[in-house]
């Protein structure tokens, strides 16, 4: 969490790990520290996730 252009916010990150690589933890969800959520989802980042690429230089946009 940090101070973004509009103030403090919670951030969401996309995890590229496969299901087999994930640690076996209970699904405990904690409340967000800030109600504003910064997903960092610019067009090129959304396309990267949808096309299954590891960086924005590999997309076909």
C-alpha positions as MATLAB code, in Angstrom:
seq = 'XXXXXXXXXXXXXXXXXXXXXXXXXXXXXXXXXXXXXXXXXXXXXXXXXXXXXXXXXXXXX';
ca = [
       0.000    0.000    0.000;
       1.199    3.446   -0.739;
       0.276    6.969   -1.596;
      -0.923    6.995   -5.182;
      -1.879   10.049   -7.230;
      -5.258   10.171   -5.441;
      -4.023    9.334   -1.946;
      -3.446    6.112   -0.014;
      -4.847    2.924   -1.523;
      -4.644   -0.857   -1.492;
      -2.962   -2.507   -4.473;
      -3.846   -5.708   -6.318;
      -1.212   -7.776   -8.098;
      -1.667  -10.544  -10.668;
       0.078  -13.763   -9.610;
       1.541  -15.745  -12.527;
       2.127  -18.913  -10.464;
       0.390  -22.079  -11.529;
      -1.972  -23.887   -9.166;
       0.783  -26.446   -8.412;
       3.258  -23.695   -7.416;
       0.945  -22.047   -4.907;
       1.487  -22.710   -1.205;
      -1.218  -24.804    0.457;
      -2.779  -22.214    2.795;
      -6.264  -21.745    4.166;
      -8.306  -19.171    2.273;
      -8.320  -16.407    4.853;
      -9.327  -13.020    3.534;
      -8.470   -9.863    5.435;
     -10.286   -6.550    5.070;
      -8.522   -4.006    2.869;
      -6.581   -1.345    4.723;
      -7.937    1.328    2.359;
     -11.263    1.220    0.514;
      -9.698    2.639   -2.667;
      -8.105   -0.150   -4.745;
      -5.383    0.546   -7.324;
      -5.278   -2.336   -9.801;
      -2.703   -0.722  -12.081;
      -4.839   -1.976  -14.950;
      -3.772    0.079  -17.921;
      -4.872   -1.249  -21.316;
      -1.529   -2.922  -22.007;
      -1.561   -4.687  -18.605;
      -5.094   -5.995  -19.102;
      -4.119   -7.310  -22.559;
      -0.999   -8.921  -21.063;
      -3.093  -10.894  -18.563;
      -5.760  -11.837  -21.114;
      -3.134  -13.069  -23.594;
      -1.215  -14.968  -20.889;
       2.043  -13.068  -21.420;
       4.677  -12.358  -18.753;
       5.372   -8.753  -19.828;
       3.860   -6.021  -21.969;
       6.540   -6.372  -24.657;
       5.127   -9.772  -25.693;
       1.549   -8.608  -26.387;
       0.180   -8.038  -29.882;
      -1.387   -4.664  -29.203;
];
